[in-house]
Amino acid sequence: MKKLIALALVFVLLLGAFSGCSQVYDDPSSDVKEISREDAIEEMKAILTRVNVSHENPPIDLDAADYSNEADALSDISVFPITVRGNGAINIEIAADTELSSEAPDDWMNVLAERFNRENHEYNGKKVTITVRQITGGEVVTYMRAGLYQPDLYVPSHGAWGKMLDASGIQTVTLCDRLLGNTAGILISDKVYDDFIAKYKEVNMKNVVEATINKDLTFAYTYPYASSTGLNMLTMILAAFDPENPLSEAASAKLMEYQKTAPPTAHTTAIMRNNAKRGIVNAMAMEEQAYVLNKELENYVYVPVGIRHDHPVFTFSYVSQEKQEAAKLFIDYCLTPDAQKLGTEKGFNRHEDYKGQDPGLDGLGYLAAQKLWKQNKTGGRPVIAVFVTDVSGSMRGNKLSSLKDALLRSAQFISSENYLGLVSYSTDVHVLLPIEQFDATQRAKFSGAVKQMSANGGTAIYDATMVATQMLLEKQAELPDAVPVMFVLSDGHQEGGVNLSRILPIVKALKIPVYTIGFDMLNEDMQDMRKLSQVSGEADLTDAGEKDVVNVLRGLLNSRT
């Protein structure tokens, strides 16, 4: 019996892992009934008459831990998978950006590392092998600046991340300026491209931003703290409006004006692709290699913009001279004609004539640009957010402990200008914290409310979603310029309460973004949660586990609050 249970658990974990892969889904709102906003509110009120809701009085946590250090909101580095593991006497760990280290066709470095490891290369009579860790360029910078990761080599999409490490006191050594060629750029849908060209003449960042402000385009880019493309596009937006000083007040003001009309920054490229397919955006930023390989984007025109993404190779002053010299064996291996031919087959090495557009920033400038984005990402409008958290019986033990810890640690990314509430649900719904400005008092109450959460009972996910929706609407009536957003966390199947099919027309009509976080869920339940997110607008589901839920929350809160 124990073996059967173990096998079942392995199967569940495998389902969760595969469901987290980047995919493009059909528009979930196409078969959801259209209703007016007024009818949606009346239907929500009707549902709430049958929901048991308790209103708690959260204690002020006078002993709240200080989680103001970013390292407190980082999961263990092990949440970023090792995709190739070496075991040589000299083993070199490479932190490689995801377009090089993921599943095929984004596996160029994995393929070469596996080949290299089989061929018994030696340096000073010692076998040299390669270990590859799949991790975005921005996350490497975050973890290294926090003192939580020291790879031997670092291969980001572009060199700006290396400049940021140097500016942070982590001395880089460039072993190769270009390992594999790529560009990033702007995609514009065929449906609007001709009209755009007729009015704005050419595709460049300044014209794309102006067109978005004028509502002739809906342009989106990815999260610039993790995404190489996102950082590239952010700095090009700033440079477009003040080439002499991209960090000037004039450039910052234009960024804020753009963010008022632009869709929220997509947390991942997969979410942005889904939003494009669903018609939420008609222009977006993407690496050329991803565009070339994605047949669903054939109806988009690609124009390179910003700095080139040529995958430089960095090592560090703390890496031994022996490892640095041994690493050059693998670099030379990656530069062979056969290796470069494989790269071309996987979508790289195009637009070789494109020289790049440098915004002229040093490492401190790139770090400052990220801060400008964080200050301006909602166009100066406050955010009203509600956490909706699962405290059903299946969350007992490590799951709930991990969730509570993640909530407390990631709250540092919620600005004090924003507003926050907290709802938990099991069989019934509990308003643990009414929405108020997230000042020091509200933070202390939030900490007290989170610490008091305990697990028991069923899983009334959609009852809780309606309660949180009502809270957001009421606060938005007080703050009409504010941006509402909901974060729903769950580990399992709905048990009791209103059905998903009944609330989907309400969520669709009200257009409040509902970001769902699946906590080690089965695939079928994740599809339901994904539908809840996607029908609400630009949001989507993110798969999480006990080890990485703090990273998931950090990214979502940093990008949305």
C-alpha positions as CSV (number, residue, x, y, z in Angstrom):
1,M,0.0,0.0,0.0
2,K,2.8,2.4,0.9
3,K,4.4,1.8,-2.5
4,L,1.1,2.6,-4.3
5,I,0.8,5.8,-2.3
6,A,4.4,6.7,-3.2
7,L,3.8,6.1,-6.9
8,A,0.7,8.2,-6.7
9,L,2.6,11.0,-5.2
10,V,5.3,10.8,-7.8
11,F,2.6,10.9,-10.5
12,V,1.0,14.0,-8.9
13,L,4.4,15.8,-8.8
14,L,5.1,14.9,-12.4
15,L,1.7,16.3,-13.5
16,G,2.5,19.5,-11.6
17,A,5.9,19.8,-13.2
18,F,4.6,19.3,-16.8
19,S,1.7,21.6,-16.2
20,G,4.2,24.4,-15.4
21,C,5.8,24.3,-18.9
22,S,5.3,27.3,-21.1
23,Q,2.2,26.7,-23.3
24,V,-0.2,28.8,-25.3
25,Y,-3.9,28.2,-24.5
26,D,-7.1,28.9,-26.3
27,D,-9.0,31.9,-25.2
28,P,-11.0,30.7,-22.1
29,S,-13.4,33.6,-22.4
30,S,-14.8,32.7,-25.8
31,D,-17.4,30.3,-24.3
32,V,-18.2,32.5,-21.3
33,K,-21.5,34.4,-21.4
34,E,-21.3,38.1,-21.8
35,I,-23.1,40.2,-19.2
36,S,-23.0,43.8,-18.3
37,R,-21.1,45.2,-15.3
38,E,-24.3,46.0,-13.6
39,D,-25.7,42.5,-14.0
40,A,-22.4,41.1,-12.8
41,I,-22.6,43.1,-9.6
42,E,-26.2,42.0,-9.0
43,E,-25.2,38.3,-9.6
44,M,-22.2,38.6,-7.3
45,K,-24.5,40.0,-4.5
46,A,-27.0,37.1,-5.1
47,I,-24.2,34.6,-4.7
48,L,-22.9,36.3,-1.5
49,T,-26.3,36.0,0.2
50,R,-25.5,32.2,0.5
51,V,-21.9,32.5,1.5
52,N,-20.9,32.2,5.2
53,V,-18.4,35.0,5.9
54,S,-16.8,35.8,9.2
55,H,-15.0,39.1,9.8
56,E,-11.9,38.6,12.0
57,N,-10.2,41.2,14.2
58,P,-6.5,40.7,13.4
59,P,-4.0,41.4,16.2
60,I,-1.2,43.8,15.7
61,D,1.9,41.7,15.6
62,L,4.3,43.6,17.8
63,D,7.0,41.0,17.2
64,A,6.8,41.0,13.5
65,A,10.1,40.0,11.9
66,D,12.0,42.5,9.8
67,Y,11.9,41.1,6.2
68,S,13.2,44.2,4.6
69,N,16.3,42.5,3.1
70,E,15.6,41.1,-0.4
71,A,17.4,37.9,0.5
72,D,14.5,37.2,2.9
73,A,12.2,36.8,-0.1
74,L,14.4,34.4,-2.1
75,S,13.8,30.7,-2.3
76,D,16.8,28.3,-2.2
77,I,18.7,28.3,-5.4
78,S,17.7,24.7,-5.9
79,V,14.3,25.8,-7.2
80,F,16.2,26.7,-10.4
81,P,16.8,23.2,-11.9
82,I,20.0,21.6,-12.9
83,T,19.4,20.5,-16.5
84,V,22.8,18.9,-17.1
85,R,25.0,17.6,-14.3
86,G,28.8,17.1,-14.6
87,N,31.0,15.0,-12.3
88,G,34.5,15.7,-13.5
89,A,37.5,16.5,-11.4
90,I,37.0,20.0,-12.7
91,N,33.3,20.6,-12.8
92,I,32.1,24.0,-14.0
93,E,28.6,25.2,-13.1
94,I,27.1,27.6,-15.7
95,A,24.1,29.8,-14.9
96,A,22.5,29.9,-18.3
97,D,19.6,31.9,-19.5
98,T,16.4,30.0,-20.2
99,E,16.5,30.2,-24.0
100,L,19.7,28.1,-23.8
101,S,18.9,25.7,-20.9
102,S,15.2,24.7,-21.1
103,E,13.4,22.0,-22.9
104,A,13.9,21.6,-26.7
105,P,14.1,23.7,-28.8
106,D,15.4,26.1,-26.1
107,D,18.2,23.6,-25.1
108,W,21.2,24.5,-27.1
109,M,23.6,24.7,-24.2
110,N,22.1,21.5,-22.6
111,V,22.8,19.6,-25.8
112,L,26.4,20.8,-26.1
113,A,27.1,20.3,-22.4
114,E,25.9,16.7,-22.6
115,R,28.1,16.0,-25.6
116,F,31.1,17.7,-24.0
117,N,30.7,15.7,-20.9
118,R,30.7,12.4,-22.9
119,E,33.9,13.2,-24.7
120,N,36.3,13.2,-21.8
121,H,37.9,16.6,-22.2
122,E,40.9,17.3,-19.9
123,Y,42.8,20.2,-18.5
124,N,46.1,19.6,-16.7
125,G,45.3,15.8,-16.8
126,K,41.9,16.3,-15.1
127,K,38.6,15.5,-16.6
128,V,36.5,18.7,-17.3
129,T,32.7,18.6,-17.1
130,I,29.9,21.1,-17.3
131,T,26.8,21.5,-15.0
132,V,24.1,23.8,-16.4
133,R,21.5,25.5,-14.2
134,Q,18.4,27.0,-15.9
135,I,17.8,30.5,-14.5
136,T,17.0,33.9,-16.0
137,G,19.7,36.5,-16.3
138,G,17.9,38.8,-13.9
139,E,17.5,36.1,-11.2
140,V,21.2,35.4,-11.3
141,V,21.9,39.1,-10.5
142,T,19.3,39.1,-7.7
143,Y,20.7,36.0,-6.1
144,M,24.4,37.0,-6.5
145,R,23.8,40.5,-5.1
146,A,22.0,38.9,-2.1
147,G,25.1,36.6,-1.6
148,L,23.1,33.4,-2.1
149,Y,24.7,32.1,-5.3
150,Q,28.1,31.8,-6.8
151,P,28.2,30.1,-10.3
152,D,31.5,29.5,-12.0
153,L,30.2,30.9,-15.3
154,Y,27.3,33.1,-16.2
155,V,25.7,33.2,-19.7
156,P,22.9,35.8,-19.7
157,S,21.2,37.0,-22.9
158,H,23.1,40.3,-22.9
159,G,25.9,42.2,-21.1
160,A,23.8,44.7,-19.2
161,W,23.5,42.1,-16.3
162,G,27.3,41.9,-16.1
163,K,27.5,45.6,-15.8
164,M,25.0,45.5,-12.9
165,L,27.1,42.9,-11.1
166,D,30.2,45.0,-11.5
167,A,28.4,48.0,-10.1
168,S,27.3,45.8,-7.2
169,G,30.9,45.0,-6.3
170,I,30.9,41.5,-7.9
171,Q,33.8,41.6,-10.3
172,T,33.2,39.9,-13.6
173,V,35.8,38.6,-16.1
174,T,34.6,38.4,-19.7
175,L,35.7,35.2,-21.3
176,C,33.7,35.6,-24.5
177,D,31.7,38.6,-25.9
178,R,29.5,36.5,-28.0
179,L,28.6,32.8,-27.6
180,L,25.5,32.7,-29.8
181,G,23.8,35.5,-31.7
182,N,20.3,36.9,-31.0
183,T,18.3,40.1,-31.0
184,A,15.3,41.4,-29.1
185,G,12.7,43.5,-30.7
186,I,9.1,44.6,-31.2
187,L,6.4,42.4,-32.7
188,I,3.4,44.1,-34.2
189,S,0.3,42.2,-35.4
190,D,-0.4,42.2,-39.1
191,K,-3.9,43.5,-38.3
192,V,-2.5,46.9,-37.1
193,Y,0.9,47.1,-38.7
194,D,-0.1,48.9,-41.9
195,D,-2.1,51.5,-40.0
196,F,0.8,52.0,-37.6
197,I,3.3,52.5,-40.5
198,A,0.9,54.9,-42.3
199,K,0.6,57.1,-39.2
200,Y,4.1,56.7,-37.5
201,K,6.3,55.9,-40.6
202,E,8.7,53.4,-38.9
203,V,8.9,51.0,-36.0
204,N,11.0,52.3,-33.2
205,M,10.5,52.5,-29.5
206,K,9.5,56.2,-29.4
207,N,6.8,55.6,-32.0
208,V,5.5,52.4,-30.3
209,V,5.3,54.2,-27.0
210,E,3.5,57.2,-28.5
211,A,1.1,54.9,-30.4
212,T,0.3,53.1,-27.1
213,I,-0.3,56.4,-25.3
214,N,-2.6,57.4,-28.3
215,K,-4.3,53.9,-28.1
216,D,-3.3,53.0,-31.6
217,L,-1.3,50.0,-30.2
218,T,-1.4,47.9,-27.1
219,F,2.3,47.1,-26.4
220,A,3.5,44.9,-23.6
221,Y,6.9,43.8,-22.4
222,T,8.2,41.5,-19.7
223,Y,9.2,42.0,-16.1
224,P,12.6,43.9,-16.2
225,Y,13.9,42.5,-12.9
226,A,14.1,39.0,-14.4
227,S,13.7,39.2,-18.1
228,S,16.6,40.3,-20.3
229,T,14.1,41.5,-23.0
230,G,12.1,43.4,-20.4
231,L,15.2,45.2,-19.1
232,N,16.3,46.0,-22.7
233,M,12.9,47.4,-23.7
234,L,12.6,49.4,-20.4
235,T,15.9,51.2,-21.0
236,M,15.0,51.8,-24.7
237,I,11.7,53.4,-23.6
238,L,13.6,55.8,-21.3
239,A,16.3,56.5,-23.9
240,A,13.7,57.2,-26.6
241,F,12.5,60.3,-24.8
242,D,15.9,61.5,-23.5
243,P,18.8,60.0,-25.4
244,E,21.3,62.2,-23.5
245,N,20.0,61.2,-20.1
246,P,17.6,58.2,-20.0
247,L,17.2,58.6,-16.2
248,S,16.1,62.2,-16.4
249,E,12.8,63.5,-15.0
250,A,11.5,64.0,-18.6
251,A,12.2,60.3,-19.5
252,S,10.6,59.2,-16.2
253,A,7.5,61.3,-16.8
254,K,7.1,59.8,-20.2
255,L,7.4,56.3,-18.8
256,M,4.7,57.1,-16.3
257,E,2.4,58.4,-19.0
258,Y,3.0,55.2,-21.0
259,Q,2.3,53.0,-18.0
260,K,-1.0,54.7,-17.5
261,T,-2.3,53.3,-20.8
262,A,-0.2,50.2,-21.3
263,P,-1.2,46.7,-20.1
264,P,0.6,45.5,-16.9
265,T,4.0,44.2,-17.4
266,A,3.8,40.4,-18.1
267,H,5.5,38.3,-15.5
268,T,6.7,35.8,-18.1
269,T,6.9,35.6,-21.9
270,A,4.4,32.7,-21.9
271,I,1.8,35.0,-20.2
272,M,2.5,37.7,-22.8
273,R,2.1,35.2,-25.7
274,N,-1.2,34.0,-24.2
275,N,-2.4,37.6,-24.0
276,A,-1.5,38.2,-27.6
277,K,-3.4,35.2,-28.7
278,R,-6.4,36.3,-26.8
279,G,-6.3,39.8,-28.3
280,I,-5.4,41.6,-25.1
281,V,-2.2,43.0,-26.8
282,N,-1.4,43.5,-30.4
283,A,2.3,44.5,-30.0
284,M,4.9,43.1,-27.7
285,A,8.6,42.7,-27.0
286,M,10.3,39.3,-27.6
287,E,13.6,37.7,-28.4
288,E,14.0,36.9,-32.1
289,Q,14.8,33.2,-31.4
290,A,11.5,32.8,-29.5
291,Y,9.6,34.5,-32.3
292,V,11.2,32.4,-35.1
293,L,10.3,29.2,-33.3
294,N,6.7,30.2,-32.4
295,K,4.4,29.4,-35.3
296,E,1.5,31.0,-33.6
297,L,3.2,34.4,-34.1
298,E,3.6,34.1,-37.8
299,N,1.0,36.9,-38.2
300,Y,3.4,39.4,-36.5
301,V,6.1,41.6,-38.0
302,Y,9.4,41.6,-36.1
303,V,11.7,44.6,-35.9
304,P,14.9,44.4,-33.8
305,V,15.3,47.1,-31.1
306,G,17.8,47.8,-28.3
307,I,21.1,46.1,-27.5
308,R,22.0,42.8,-29.1
309,H,21.4,39.5,-27.2
310,D,24.7,37.8,-28.0
311,H,25.1,35.7,-24.8
312,P,28.4,36.9,-23.4
313,V,30.2,34.5,-21.0
314,F,31.3,35.9,-17.7
315,T,33.3,34.3,-14.9
316,F,34.3,35.9,-11.6
317,S,37.3,36.9,-9.6
318,Y,36.4,34.3,-7.0
319,V,36.7,31.4,-9.6
320,S,40.1,29.7,-9.6
321,Q,42.5,30.3,-12.5
322,E,42.4,26.5,-13.2
323,K,38.6,26.6,-13.6
324,Q,38.7,29.7,-15.8
325,E,41.2,28.1,-18.1
326,A,39.3,24.8,-18.2
327,A,36.1,26.8,-19.0
328,K,37.7,28.0,-22.2
329,L,37.7,24.4,-23.5
330,F,33.9,24.5,-23.4
331,I,33.6,28.0,-24.8
332,D,35.8,26.9,-27.8
333,Y,33.5,23.9,-28.1
334,C,30.4,26.1,-28.3
335,L,32.1,28.3,-31.0
336,T,32.8,25.4,-33.4
337,P,31.0,25.5,-36.7
338,D,28.9,22.4,-35.7
339,A,27.8,24.1,-32.5
340,Q,26.9,27.3,-34.2
341,K,25.0,25.4,-36.9
342,L,22.9,23.8,-34.2
343,G,22.3,27.2,-32.7
344,T,21.0,28.5,-36.1
345,E,18.7,25.4,-36.3
346,K,17.3,26.4,-32.9
347,G,16.5,29.9,-34.1
348,F,19.6,31.9,-33.2
349,N,22.2,33.8,-35.4
350,R,19.7,35.9,-37.4
351,H,19.8,39.6,-38.1
352,E,23.6,39.4,-38.1
353,D,23.8,42.9,-39.7
354,Y,22.0,44.5,-36.7
355,K,24.5,46.5,-34.7
356,G,22.3,47.3,-31.7
357,Q,21.1,50.5,-30.0
358,D,22.9,51.2,-26.8
359,P,21.0,53.4,-24.3
360,G,24.4,54.5,-22.9
361,L,23.9,53.2,-19.3
362,D,26.5,51.8,-17.0
363,G,25.7,49.2,-14.3
364,L,24.4,51.8,-11.8
365,G,22.3,53.2,-14.6
366,Y,20.6,49.9,-15.3
367,L,19.9,49.4,-11.6
368,A,18.4,52.9,-11.4
369,A,16.2,52.2,-14.5
370,Q,14.7,49.2,-12.7
371,K,13.9,51.4,-9.7
372,L,12.3,54.0,-12.0
373,W,10.1,51.3,-13.5
374,K,9.0,50.0,-10.1
375,Q,8.0,53.6,-9.1
376,N,6.1,54.2,-12.4
377,K,4.8,50.8,-13.3
378,T,1.1,51.7,-12.5
379,G,1.3,55.2,-13.9
380,G,1.3,56.8,-10.5
381,R,-2.0,55.1,-9.5
382,P,-2.2,53.2,-6.2
383,V,-2.9,49.5,-6.2
384,I,-5.7,47.8,-4.3
385,A,-4.8,44.2,-3.7
386,V,-6.4,41.2,-1.9
387,F,-4.7,37.9,-1.1
388,V,-7.2,35.0,-1.1
389,T,-5.5,32.1,0.6
390,D,-6.4,28.4,0.9
391,V,-6.6,27.1,4.5
392,S,-8.4,23.9,3.8
393,G,-7.5,20.7,5.5
394,S,-5.1,19.6,2.7
395,M,-2.9,22.6,3.5
396,R,-2.0,21.3,6.9
397,G,1.7,21.0,7.8
398,N,4.5,22.2,5.6
399,K,2.2,23.6,2.9
400,L,0.6,26.1,5.2
401,S,3.8,26.9,6.9
402,S,5.5,27.6,3.6
403,L,2.6,29.7,2.4
404,K,2.5,31.8,5.6
405,D,6.3,32.3,5.5
406,A,6.1,33.3,1.8
407,L,3.4,35.9,2.5
408,L,5.4,37.5,5.3
409,R,8.7,37.5,3.4
410,S,7.3,38.8,0.1
411,A,5.2,41.6,1.7
412,Q,8.3,43.8,1.5
413,F,7.6,44.3,-2.2
414,I,4.2,46.0,-1.5
415,S,4.7,49.7,-1.5
416,S,3.2,51.7,1.4
417,E,1.2,53.8,-1.0
418,N,-0.8,50.7,-2.0
419,Y,-3.8,49.1,-0.2
420,L,-4.0,45.5,0.9
421,G,-6.6,43.0,2.3
422,L,-6.4,39.4,3.3
423,V,-9.1,36.7,2.9
424,S,-8.8,33.0,3.8
425,Y,-11.1,30.1,2.9
426,S,-11.9,26.6,3.8
427,T,-15.5,25.5,4.0
428,D,-16.4,29.1,4.9
429,V,-14.8,32.4,4.0
430,H,-12.9,34.6,6.5
431,V,-12.1,38.2,6.0
432,L,-8.9,38.3,8.0
433,L,-7.9,41.9,7.1
434,P,-10.1,44.6,5.5
435,I,-8.5,46.6,2.8
436,E,-6.5,49.5,4.1
437,Q,-3.4,51.4,3.1
438,F,-0.3,49.2,3.7
439,D,1.3,51.5,6.2
440,A,3.2,50.3,9.3
441,T,0.0,49.5,11.2
442,Q,-1.5,47.6,8.3
443,R,1.7,45.6,7.9
444,A,1.7,44.7,11.6
445,K,-2.0,43.6,11.3
446,F,-1.2,41.6,8.1
447,S,1.6,39.8,10.0
448,G,-0.7,39.0,12.9
449,A,-3.5,37.8,10.6
450,V,-1.1,35.5,8.6
451,K,0.4,34.0,11.7
452,Q,-3.1,33.1,13.0
453,M,-4.1,31.1,9.9
454,S,-4.8,27.4,10.5
455,A,-5.9,24.7,8.2
456,N,-9.2,22.8,8.4
457,G,-12.3,21.9,6.3
458,G,-13.1,22.1,2.6
459,T,-12.1,24.3,-0.3
460,A,-14.6,27.0,-1.2
461,I,-12.3,28.8,-3.7
462,Y,-14.9,30.6,-5.7
463,D,-17.0,31.8,-2.7
464,A,-13.8,33.5,-1.5
465,T,-13.1,35.0,-4.9
466,M,-16.6,36.7,-4.8
467,V,-16.0,38.0,-1.3
468,A,-12.7,39.5,-2.4
469,T,-14.3,40.9,-5.5
470,Q,-16.8,42.7,-3.4
471,M,-14.1,44.1,-1.1
472,L,-12.2,45.4,-4.2
473,L,-15.2,47.1,-5.7
474,E,-16.1,48.8,-2.4
475,K,-12.6,50.1,-2.0
476,Q,-12.4,51.2,-5.6
477,A,-15.5,53.2,-5.1
478,E,-13.5,55.2,-2.5
479,L,-10.4,55.3,-4.8
480,P,-11.7,55.4,-8.4
481,D,-8.2,56.0,-9.8
482,A,-6.8,52.9,-8.1
483,V,-5.8,49.6,-9.9
484,P,-7.5,46.5,-8.4
485,V,-5.8,43.1,-8.4
486,M,-6.5,39.8,-6.7
487,F,-4.1,36.9,-5.8
488,V,-5.7,33.5,-5.3
489,L,-3.7,30.7,-3.8
490,S,-4.9,27.1,-3.7
491,D,-3.6,23.6,-3.5
492,G,-6.6,21.6,-4.5
493,H,-10.0,20.9,-6.0
494,Q,-13.0,23.1,-5.1
495,E,-15.2,21.5,-2.5
496,G,-18.5,23.2,-1.8
497,G,-19.7,26.7,-2.6
498,V,-20.5,28.3,-5.9
499,N,-19.3,26.7,-9.1
500,L,-16.6,28.1,-11.3
501,S,-19.0,28.3,-14.3
502,R,-21.3,30.7,-12.4
503,I,-18.7,33.2,-11.4
504,L,-16.8,33.3,-14.8
505,P,-19.2,35.7,-16.4
506,I,-18.9,38.0,-13.3
507,V,-15.1,38.0,-13.4
508,K,-15.1,38.5,-17.2
509,A,-17.5,41.5,-16.9
510,L,-15.7,43.2,-14.0
511,K,-12.2,42.8,-15.5
512,I,-10.4,42.7,-12.2
513,P,-7.1,40.8,-12.8
514,V,-7.1,37.5,-10.8
515,Y,-3.6,36.0,-10.5
516,T,-3.9,32.4,-9.4
517,I,-1.1,30.5,-7.8
518,G,-1.4,26.7,-8.0
519,F,0.2,25.1,-5.0
520,D,1.3,21.6,-6.0
521,M,-2.1,21.1,-7.8
522,L,-3.4,18.3,-10.1
523,N,-3.5,19.3,-13.7
524,E,-7.3,19.3,-13.9
525,D,-7.6,21.7,-11.0
526,M,-4.9,23.9,-12.5
527,Q,-6.9,24.2,-15.7
528,D,-9.8,25.6,-13.7
529,M,-7.6,28.1,-11.9
530,R,-6.0,29.1,-15.2
531,K,-9.4,29.7,-16.7
532,L,-10.3,31.9,-13.7
533,S,-7.2,34.0,-14.3
534,Q,-7.4,34.3,-18.1
535,V,-11.0,35.1,-18.3
536,S,-10.3,38.1,-16.0
537,G,-8.0,39.8,-18.5
538,E,-4.2,39.9,-18.6
539,A,-3.6,37.6,-15.6
540,D,-2.6,33.9,-15.7
541,L,-1.8,31.0,-13.4
542,T,1.6,30.3,-12.0
543,D,2.5,26.9,-10.7
544,A,4.3,26.9,-7.3
545,G,5.6,24.4,-4.7
546,E,6.5,24.6,-1.1
547,K,10.1,25.5,-2.0
548,D,9.4,28.2,-4.6
549,V,6.2,29.9,-3.5
550,V,8.2,32.8,-2.0
551,N,9.8,33.4,-5.4
552,V,6.5,33.3,-7.2
553,L,5.0,35.8,-4.8
554,R,8.1,38.0,-4.9
555,G,7.9,38.2,-8.7
556,L,4.1,38.8,-8.8
557,L,4.1,41.5,-6.1
558,N,7.2,43.2,-7.5
559,S,5.6,43.4,-10.9
560,R,2.0,44.3,-9.8
561,T,2.3,46.2,-6.6
